[in-house]
Amino acid sequence: MARLVMKFGGTSVADLDRIRNVAQRVKRVQDAGNEVAVVVSAMSGVTNQLVGYVQGLAALYDAREYDAVVATGEQVTAGLTAIALQEIGVDARSWQGWQIPLRTDDAHGRARIESIDGTDLIARMQAGQVPVVAGFQGIGPRNRITTLGRGGSDTSAVALAAAIRADRCDIYTDVDGVYTTDPRIVAKARKLDKIAYEEMLELASVGAKVLQTRSVELAMKERVRIQVLSSFADLPGTLVVDEDEIVEKEIVSGIAYSRDEAKITMRRVPDRPGIAAAIFGPLSGAGVNVDMIVQNMSADGTTDMTFTIGRTDLPRARAIMNEHRASIGWTEMLTDPDVAKISVVGVGMRSHTGVANTMFSALASKGINIQVISTSEIKVSVLIGAEYTELAVRALHTAYGLDAA
């Protein structure tokens, strides 16, 4: 017997037929002798609709009431899923975040989990009941409903798995696992049997959409084994596990891309102590996240500073740089929203040389110019023109021997 958390995303519970399908799947897992807890997202499209209601009433809304509204999407799904389970003979009960309780801080709209008391849930599971938990939500220190931000249901599921000491957290999505790259771009992409937490975290942070970054961070911290599965096909999934569980480590496990990038270059900035803080401090204060940074020195005592941000932040970043032009002392500002970040990720990079050179050579062979480079222990990322995204991904997938036979 295993203790499992089964998490179903919005497309998995998009309508009543799919909720019935989820109930049947849960019943099969419980009938096999397992203790099961279920975590559900809102039905597909519902959260966006609820957010639209709030924004339609007020541009500057009360974040506490925003959470009270948008959390109802998961509440509805949890109740419907419990009813669907009861209809096929499974003892089930829905739970909202505050009933567990799942306690968070009071950062409404983006709360972080502080603690979960899994005692009651464990007792119910041992008695044969299936708890159906509304993901994405908790209760803050002032007894107000909080939400965890986009993708928060994945985080809820992993946190719940840690709290009830589950053997595994199964996350059901509209894909059947983690692939070496986006199979919509590379037909020969391979599904991975296992991937290390660190690799999945890097892939999620640089554009892979399979798992939410915070959920992988929490799984790595709490050592919760995750399995990514399809809600619509009975196929083996991908296990996200500790690196020690992977015997044969690939040099490169996956290639990710992000088209949501923009590049800013500040030309002829004074080369003096504190100039980086003068540029990036105001951006940080305005909530603009800076990713890749390159500084080029000039012989005349100035420097060029190039960095990337999210494309949607470009107008705000441009306005901030104009506002602080006098204190920074920049001569010219160049912006480019038509760029993409391509990343190769793999724990095998730690023990193999030439990984970056393979990347640079493969891109050069296709006539693709590299604008910015950044590296970490298990990742190399480059910035290129957005029009070359698919060509670059295919070239790199082949260069690292990831194509399926």
C-alpha atoms as one frame of an Amber mdcrd trajectory, in Angstrom:
protein
   0.000   0.000   0.000   1.210   3.493  -0.855  -0.004   6.910   0.247  -0.464
   9.105  -2.822  -1.484  12.654  -3.645  -3.207  12.956  -7.032  -3.353  16.491
  -8.431  -5.542  17.399 -11.425  -5.118  20.633 -13.381  -7.751  22.801 -15.018
  -7.920  20.940 -18.331  -8.308  17.647 -16.432 -11.479  18.932 -14.710 -12.712
  21.229 -17.499 -16.263  19.834 -17.581 -18.469  17.260 -15.847 -17.398  14.394
 -18.122 -13.748  15.053 -17.309 -14.537  15.264 -13.602 -16.233  11.854 -13.898
 -13.069  10.585 -15.629 -10.983  11.906 -12.732 -13.247  10.136 -10.247 -12.854
   6.831 -12.079  -9.080   7.228 -12.113  -8.998   7.973  -8.389 -11.215   4.961
  -7.684  -8.866   2.641  -9.600  -5.885   3.869  -7.601  -7.714   3.441  -4.289
  -9.076   0.016  -5.306  -5.469  -1.071  -5.870  -4.987  -0.714  -2.110  -3.580
   2.818  -1.891  -4.477   5.679   0.412  -5.349   8.670  -1.789  -5.726  12.417
  -1.350  -6.809  14.542  -4.325  -5.914  18.168  -5.087  -7.844  20.010  -7.818
  -7.488  23.249  -9.763 -10.387  25.380 -10.945 -12.122  24.212 -14.110 -10.295
  25.456 -17.211 -10.970  29.149 -17.838 -12.815  29.771 -14.573  -9.991  31.583
 -12.765  -9.554  33.997 -15.682 -13.290  34.662 -15.613 -13.220  35.382 -11.874
 -10.205  37.684 -12.235 -12.094  39.490 -15.008 -15.049  40.068 -12.671 -12.775
  41.696 -10.093 -10.931  43.867 -12.601 -14.239  44.881 -14.187 -15.353  46.413
 -10.901 -12.157  48.117  -9.767  -8.721  48.816 -11.216  -7.252  49.192  -7.716
  -9.067  46.388  -5.907  -8.728  45.083  -2.351  -6.336  42.121  -2.669  -8.058
  40.352   0.221 -11.403  40.406  -1.585  -9.665  39.397  -4.824  -8.502  36.230
  -3.066 -11.995  35.614  -1.655 -13.369  35.706  -5.206 -10.763  33.765  -7.199
 -10.425  30.998  -4.584 -14.013  29.938  -5.294 -13.001  28.264  -8.569 -11.143
  25.496  -6.759 -13.880  25.245  -4.129 -16.438  24.424  -6.838 -14.197  21.793
  -8.441 -13.436  20.138  -5.090 -17.146  19.823  -4.278 -18.028  18.486  -7.731
 -15.173  15.953  -7.642 -16.253  14.716  -4.197 -19.818  14.284  -5.513 -18.539
  12.394  -8.579 -16.572  10.047  -6.308 -19.549   9.477  -4.033 -21.662   8.591
  -7.079 -19.362   5.650  -7.896 -19.202   4.372  -4.326 -16.089   6.123  -3.022
 -16.239   7.734   0.422 -15.056  11.287  -0.315 -15.210  14.746   1.229 -14.139
  18.152  -0.076 -11.756  20.392   1.870 -10.979  24.065   1.479  -7.565  25.386
   2.424  -8.733  26.931   5.689 -10.347  23.670   6.828  -7.126  21.637   6.795
  -5.687  24.208   7.723  -3.081  25.240   5.149  -1.548  28.349   6.700   0.181
  31.048   4.647   1.618  34.511   5.081  -0.605  37.503   4.258   0.820  38.331
   0.808  -2.585  38.164  -0.882  -2.508  36.955  -4.483   0.978  35.459  -4.070
   0.997  33.962  -0.567   3.645  31.505   0.554   2.828  28.391   2.566   4.036
  28.452   6.176   2.567  25.223   7.582   0.057  22.441   6.947  -1.484  20.229
   9.619  -2.028  16.883   7.912  -3.231  15.027  11.030  -6.944  15.003  10.206
  -6.364  14.135   6.550  -4.142  11.182   7.455  -6.809   9.835   9.836  -9.489
  10.143   7.142  -7.295   8.402   4.551  -6.477   5.555   6.937 -10.233   5.110
   7.437 -10.706   4.752   3.674 -11.958   8.251   2.863 -10.604  10.298  -0.057
 -10.017  13.967   0.879 -10.555  16.245  -2.141  -8.619  19.434  -1.456  -9.100
  22.783  -3.192  -5.651  23.760  -4.457  -4.220  27.264  -4.847  -5.603  28.540
  -1.532  -4.930  28.774   2.189  -5.640  30.930   5.202  -3.557  33.917   6.278
  -2.561  35.070   9.778  -5.674  37.287  10.036  -8.033  34.428   9.114  -8.519
  35.739   5.586  -8.531  33.451   2.537  -5.271  33.697   0.579  -4.228  32.435
  -2.847  -0.795  31.222  -3.883  -0.513  32.815  -7.321  -0.607  31.264 -10.776
   0.252  27.558 -10.737  -0.382  27.487  -7.003  -2.314  24.213  -7.136   0.897
  22.347  -7.988   2.516  23.948  -4.948  -0.497  23.012  -2.797  -0.222  19.387
  -3.924   3.500  19.096  -3.193   3.115  20.788   0.202   0.224  18.484   1.075
   2.271  15.440   0.040   5.042  16.553   2.400   2.583  17.194   5.238   0.904
  13.767   5.034   4.205  11.971   4.332   3.005  10.703   0.946   5.108   8.253
  -1.018   4.563  10.247  -4.203   2.739  13.248  -5.647   1.195  12.461  -9.043
   0.451  15.556 -11.126  -1.989  14.899 -13.965  -1.869  17.327 -16.899  -2.627
  17.462 -20.624   0.849  16.057 -21.398   2.067  12.564 -20.543   5.427  13.482
 -19.032   8.524  15.655 -19.305  10.131  15.658 -22.743  13.644  16.519 -23.851
  12.085  19.586 -25.492   8.727  20.804 -26.773   7.402  17.962 -28.995   5.367
  20.518 -30.955   8.673  21.903 -32.270  10.802  18.748 -32.377   8.930  15.652
 -33.543  11.790  13.450 -32.291  11.623  14.741 -28.706  11.831  11.909 -26.166
   9.868  11.461 -22.967  12.171  11.120 -19.964  11.660   8.281 -17.483  13.308
  10.297 -14.700  14.647  13.808 -14.249  16.476  15.315 -11.278  14.889  18.056
  -9.182  17.631  20.514 -10.146  17.165  19.832 -13.859  13.386  20.232 -13.632
  13.809  23.438 -11.643  16.152  24.910 -14.247  13.874  23.844 -17.112  10.828
  25.325 -15.386  12.637  28.596 -14.705  13.757  29.042 -18.337  10.493  28.350
 -20.117   9.332  24.723 -19.768   5.622  24.833 -18.859   5.123  21.329 -17.440
   5.560  22.171 -13.737   5.423  25.431 -11.819   8.800  26.582 -10.456   7.702
  26.977  -6.837   6.309  23.443  -6.730   9.642  21.999  -7.901  11.560  24.103
  -5.361   9.345  22.773  -2.582   9.603  19.184  -3.823  13.397  19.415  -3.850
  13.469  20.917  -0.345  11.056  18.355   1.135  12.267  15.442  -1.034   8.776
  14.772  -2.402   8.872  12.455  -5.406   6.715  13.852  -8.233   5.305  11.952
 -11.183   3.990  13.877 -14.217   1.190  11.952 -15.985  -1.547  12.462 -18.553
  -5.154  12.710 -17.425  -6.311  11.411 -20.781  -4.112   8.369 -21.474  -2.929
   5.453 -19.342   0.765   5.865 -20.108   3.867   5.835 -17.914   4.862   9.324
 -16.833   8.093  11.043 -15.792   9.439  10.863 -12.231  11.052  13.975 -10.757
  13.435  12.662  -8.128  16.702  13.165  -6.303  19.770  13.023  -8.516  20.986
   9.953  -6.616  18.038   7.937  -7.997  19.233   8.423 -11.562  21.905   5.872
 -12.456  22.714   6.927 -16.026  22.947  10.723 -16.045  22.608  12.408 -19.431
  25.028  15.238 -20.186  22.051  17.285 -21.371  18.550  16.262 -20.292  16.501
  18.929 -21.985  16.296  22.078 -24.061  13.902  24.876 -23.124  13.014  28.148
 -24.768  11.227  31.348 -23.826   9.871  33.918 -26.263   8.713  36.187 -23.418
  11.990  38.111 -23.336  13.111  41.655 -24.121  16.626  43.103 -24.242  17.745
  46.535 -23.045  21.202  48.028 -23.663  22.324  51.173 -21.825  25.101  52.744
 -23.936  28.049  54.763 -22.672  27.235  54.568 -18.984  29.874  56.049 -16.629
  32.208  53.334 -15.378  32.147  54.043 -11.644  31.414  52.150  -8.412  27.686
  51.785  -7.784  26.573  52.145 -11.391  25.040  48.653 -11.467  23.056  49.444
  -8.312  21.927  52.739  -9.861  20.503  50.838 -12.850  19.076  47.732 -11.254
  17.926  49.210  -7.924  15.029  51.226  -9.423  14.009  48.238 -11.573  13.935
  45.961  -8.534  11.960  48.535  -6.565   9.340  48.562  -9.329   9.064  44.772
  -9.374  10.842  44.315 -12.716  12.771  41.032 -12.716  16.153  41.160 -14.484
  17.565  37.928 -15.886  20.705  37.892 -18.067  23.273  40.689 -17.560  26.369
  41.522 -19.642  28.725  44.481 -19.117  31.190  45.631 -21.783  34.020  47.992
 -20.907  35.161  50.807 -23.222  38.522  52.542 -23.451  36.996  55.994 -22.853
  35.925  55.278 -19.281  32.341  54.301 -20.099  30.589  50.950 -20.189  27.666
  49.349 -22.011  25.211  47.429 -19.817  22.935  44.859 -21.497  20.243  42.936
 -19.628  17.027  41.030 -20.279  13.596  41.361 -18.688  10.139  39.947 -19.316
   8.671  41.379 -22.528   5.577  42.698 -20.763   7.839  44.718 -18.423   9.567
  46.564 -21.288   7.414  49.748 -21.299   7.725  50.066 -17.519  11.489  49.446
 -17.576  11.970  51.990 -20.360  10.049  54.607 -18.343  12.103  53.864 -15.208
  15.393  54.239 -17.083  14.237  57.558 -18.546  13.168  58.748 -15.101  16.633
  57.976 -13.663  18.678  59.112 -16.661  20.345  61.969 -14.801  21.467  59.850
 -11.836  22.660  56.980 -14.058  24.208  59.156 -16.760  23.462  56.919 -19.749
  23.896  58.329 -23.273  21.675  56.019 -25.323  19.096  53.291 -24.583  18.450
  50.509 -27.090  15.547  48.071 -26.670  14.664  44.886 -28.540  11.464  42.895
 -27.828  12.124  40.368 -30.613  14.496  38.024 -28.790  14.265  34.518 -27.346
  16.208  32.689 -24.647  17.357  29.139 -25.436  18.709  26.968 -22.609  20.339
  23.555 -22.397  20.082  21.829 -19.009  21.673  18.707 -17.525  23.331  17.534
 -14.301  25.910  15.754 -16.480  27.457  19.139 -17.278  29.196  19.037 -13.916
  31.487  16.240 -15.075  31.746  16.891 -18.832  33.585  19.569 -20.764  32.674
  21.092 -24.099  28.932  21.411 -23.464  28.886  25.152 -24.160  31.121  24.781
 -27.213  28.728  22.208 -28.691  25.925  24.733 -28.266  27.867  27.589 -29.850
  29.043  25.435 -32.774  25.539  24.089 -33.475  24.070  27.596 -33.548  26.918
  28.929 -35.712  26.368  26.127 -38.232  22.808  27.426 -38.713  23.912  31.046
 -39.020  22.352  32.022 -35.684  24.048  34.930 -33.890  24.348  34.812 -30.081
  23.609  38.130 -28.394  24.008  37.284 -24.675  25.334  34.234 -22.794  24.724
  33.169 -19.185  25.680  29.972 -17.375  25.113  28.089 -14.147  26.485  24.774
 -12.896  23.972  22.723 -14.923  22.675  25.234 -17.505  23.861  27.304 -20.453
  21.494  29.966 -21.819  21.844  32.196 -24.857  19.798  35.066 -26.230  19.074
  35.010 -29.961  16.710  36.653 -32.428  13.158  35.389 -31.856  12.777  34.360
 -35.508  15.431  31.658 -35.008  13.783  29.990 -31.979  12.516  26.793 -33.609
  15.596  26.374 -35.794  17.848  26.712 -32.734  15.863  24.214 -30.639  15.927
  21.600 -33.409  19.648  22.099 -34.078  20.581  21.779 -30.400  18.313  18.769
 -29.845  20.198  16.948 -32.610  23.637  18.226 -31.571  23.290  16.766 -28.078
  22.034  13.410 -29.330  18.555  13.788 -27.858  16.586  12.840 -30.995  14.500
   9.675 -30.638  15.641   6.807 -32.857
